[in-house]
Amino acid sequence: MNKDNIVIREIEPRDNTQLEQVIRACFYEFEIPLEGTAYSDAETPRMFESYQNDNEIYFVIDFNGEVLGGGGIKPLKDFENDICEIQKMYFSPKVRGMGYGRALFEKCLEKAKELGYKKCYLESASQLKAAIHIYESYGFKHLGGALGSTGHYSCGVWMLKDL
């Protein structure tokens, strides 16, 4: 895979189908529950449409038109306005371990600061050990329970970071 052909860009309508496939495949690969997670979210098949407000954004990793992953930020639902949530961060095995996940994660954190958020929240599944290690390395701290109303009752890892 030629790294020169990989770009991180904002989501476009044509990305929905490929991105949904990447997201759903991760749940089977890591044996994460399908209910109470992003797998069953109504927005998962409509990711472009789901990130169109001024205070939210979603990025994809594009390799010659093939979407290999993505991640975004939104206000944390039913919580303080100055806290965003990093959401729907999933990557194809084709692009893991190459540094693009970290680059996309950093892009989300930078955009969160630009948009005026003071803190960043995320939820994860305990099966995603590599991802949790990356979050910890960026200063995310573990919480004892969930914040806001994400609907992801099957996620057992909750983390928060000051921006």
C-alpha positions in Angstrom: 0.0 0.0 0.0 1.6 3.3 -1.1 1.3 5.8 1.7 1.4 8.6 -0.7 -2.1 7.6 -1.8 -3.6 7.7 1.7 -5.4 10.9 2.8 -7.4 11.9 5.8 -10.3 14.1 4.7 -13.8 15.1 5.7 -16.6 12.6 5.0 -18.5 12.8 1.8 -21.9 11.2 0.9 -20.3 8.6 -1.3 -18.4 7.2 1.8 -21.4 6.0 3.7 -21.6 2.4 2.4 -17.9 1.6 2.6 -17.6 3.2 6.1 -20.6 1.3 7.4 -18.9 -2.0 6.2 -15.6 -1.0 8.0 -17.5 -0.2 11.3 -19.6 -3.3 11.3 -16.7 -5.7 10.4 -14.8 -4.5 13.5 -17.6 -5.7 15.8 -17.3 -9.3 14.4 -13.5 -9.2 14.3 -13.2 -8.2 18.0 -16.4 -10.0 19.2 -18.0 -6.9 20.6 -21.7 -7.0 21.4 -23.9 -5.7 18.5 -26.7 -4.2 20.7 -26.0 -1.2 22.9 -23.0 -0.2 20.6 -22.3 1.8 17.5 -23.2 -1.3 15.5 -26.9 -0.8 16.2 -26.9 3.1 16.0 -29.4 4.5 13.4 -26.6 6.9 12.2 -24.1 4.1 11.3 -25.5 3.6 7.8 -25.8 7.4 7.3 -22.6 8.8 8.6 -22.3 11.7 6.2 -25.8 13.0 7.1 -25.1 12.4 10.8 -22.2 14.9 11.0 -23.6 18.0 9.3 -24.0 20.5 12.3 -21.5 23.3 12.8 -20.2 21.8 16.1 -19.4 18.3 14.7 -17.2 16.7 12.1 -16.2 13.3 10.8 -13.0 12.3 9.0 -12.3 9.3 6.9 -9.0 7.6 5.8 -9.1 7.3 2.0 -6.8 5.1 0.0 -7.4 5.7 -3.7 -11.1 6.0 -3.1 -11.4 3.1 -0.7 -12.5 4.1 2.8 -10.4 2.3 5.4 -11.6 3.9 8.6 -12.8 7.0 10.3 -13.6 8.9 13.4 -15.4 12.1 14.4 -16.6 14.4 17.1 -20.0 15.6 18.3 -21.3 17.3 21.4 -21.9 14.7 24.1 -25.6 14.1 24.1 -27.6 15.3 27.0 -24.6 16.7 28.8 -22.6 19.9 29.3 -22.2 21.9 26.0 -18.4 22.2 26.3 -17.8 18.5 26.3 -17.5 16.7 22.9 -17.4 12.9 22.3 -15.0 11.2 20.0 -17.3 8.8 18.1 -17.3 5.9 15.6 -13.5 5.5 15.4 -13.0 2.3 13.5 -10.3 1.1 11.1 -9.8 -1.7 8.6 -7.0 -4.2 9.4 -5.4 -2.9 6.1 -4.5 0.4 7.7 -3.9 -0.5 11.3 -0.4 -0.1 12.7 0.6 2.5 10.1 0.0 5.6 12.2 -3.1 6.8 10.5 -5.4 6.0 13.4 -3.2 8.3 15.6 -3.1 10.9 12.9 -6.9 10.9 12.6 -7.3 10.9 16.4 -5.1 13.9 16.7 -7.0 15.7 13.9 -10.2 15.1 15.9 -8.7 16.5 19.1 -7.4 19.6 17.3 -10.8 20.2 15.7 -12.5 19.8 19.1 -10.3 22.6 20.5 -11.0 24.8 17.4 -14.7 24.3 17.9 -14.3 25.5 21.5 -14.8 22.3 23.4 -13.1 22.1 26.9 -13.2 18.4 27.4 -13.3 15.3 25.2 -15.2 12.1 26.2 -15.1 8.7 24.6 -16.5 5.2 25.2 -14.9 2.0 24.1 -15.2 -1.7 24.5 -12.7 -3.6 26.7 -11.9 -5.8 23.7 -10.2 -2.9 22.0 -7.0 -3.0 24.1 -4.7 -1.3 21.5 -7.2 1.6 21.1 -7.5 2.1 24.9 -3.7 2.1 25.2 -3.6 4.9 22.6 -6.3 6.9 24.4 -4.3 6.6 27.7 -1.1 7.8 26.0 -3.0 11.0 25.0 -3.9 11.7 28.6 -7.4 10.3 28.7 -8.4 9.2 32.2 -10.7 6.3 33.0 -14.1 7.1 34.6 -16.2 4.9 36.8 -19.3 5.2 34.6 -20.8 6.7 31.5 -21.5 10.4 30.9 -24.4 11.7 28.8 -26.9 9.6 26.9 -25.0 7.8 24.2 -27.2 4.7 24.3 -24.1 2.5 24.3 -24.9 0.4 27.3 -22.6 -2.4 26.1 -19.5 -0.2 26.2 -17.6 -0.8 29.5 -14.8 1.7 29.1 -15.4 5.5 29.6 -12.7 8.1 29.4 -12.3 11.8 29.6 -9.6 14.4 28.8 -9.2 18.1 29.3 -8.5 19.9 26.1 
